[in-house]
């Protein structure tokens, strides 16, 4: 396994600001800056929850949100059931989006119709 790369807080903030501007999408930034998309999404989520304090040293710890921890087994089970339900809804939504994208993809003209390399029409 390779060594895990560490990114500075300035770099993380810069990536989030690029995404926030809407000029580049996650895939473009992932390719251009060699950062996984899942890591970019995690940084976006952190930024949405805590703003710049999520990345800036000291402020990230001081402004950390309080996390409600289940007190007993029943609360833990209820928490996990809610979490599973939320993830099931998210999965259904993502599956429906994938289906829509597949339908749209199949409606696009084929590459051979769009692009003609040398030798076409001869």
N, C-alpha and C positions, 0 to 999 in steps of 0.2 A: 504494500500500500504506500502511496505517496504521502509526503508531508502535507499537513493541512495548512493552507495559506491563510495568513492573517491580514486583514484590511484595516487601514487607519480609519478613525472616526470621520476625518475630513473626506476620505474617499467615499465612504458610505453615504454621507450627507450629499456629496456631489452627485452620486448615482440617483438618489431619491429626487433631488432637484431636477435632474435631467428628465426623469420620468414624469414628474409633476408638471413640467412645462408642456409635455405632450409632443415635443418635437421628435423624440425617438420612442420606440416601443421597447418592451422588455427583451424581446428576441434580439433586436439590434444592439442594445447595450450589452447583452450577454455575450454576443459575438465580438463586438468591438473592444470590450474591456476584459474579456475572458473571466466572467463571473457567471456562475450557474443561475438559471432563471429562478430556481427555488430560493436561492439566497437573496436575490433581488426582491422577490415577493415577501420574504421574511423581513427585509429592511423596510419595505413599504408599510407592512403591517405595524412594525415597531414605530415608525414615524407617525402613522395615523393615530396610534394609541397615546404616544408621549411627545410627539413633536421632535424638535431638534435635541431635546434633552435625552432622547433615546440613544444618541450617539456621542454626545459631548461628554468627556470624562467628568466625574464627580456629579454633574447634574443628572446623569443617567441613573445613578444610585439614589440620590436624594429625592427624585421625583418618580420613583418606581411606583406603579399602581398597586394598591392593596389587592391581594388575591384571596378570595374566599376559599378556605380549605374546609372540606367535609370534616365534621367532628366525630362521626361514628360510622359504622358499617352501612347503616341504612342511608345516611346522607351520601356516602361514597357511591353506593349502588344507584341512587337517584341521579347523582351527578353524572355517572358514567352512562346511564340510560339516556339522559338529555344530550350528552355529547354524541352518542351513537345516532340518536335521532337527527341531530343537526348535520352530522356527516352524511347520513343517508339522504337527507334533502339536498345537500350540496352535490352529492354524487349523482342524484337524479337530474339535477339541473345541468351538470357538466355533460352527462350522457345525452341529454336532449340537445345541448349546444353542439356536441360532436355530430349528432345525426343531421342537424341543420347544415353544418359545414360540409358534411359528406354530400348532401343533396346539392348544395351550391357548387361544390367541386365537380360533380358529375355533369352539371349544366354548362360548365365552361367549355369553350371550344378546345379541341385537342391541340397539343403542341404542333403537330404537323400542319394543322390548318392556319396557325398563327405565324409560324416561322418557316421560311423556305430557304434552305441552305443552297449552296452551289449545286447546280444540276437540276433544279426544279424547272419544270416546264420545257425541258429540252428533249 
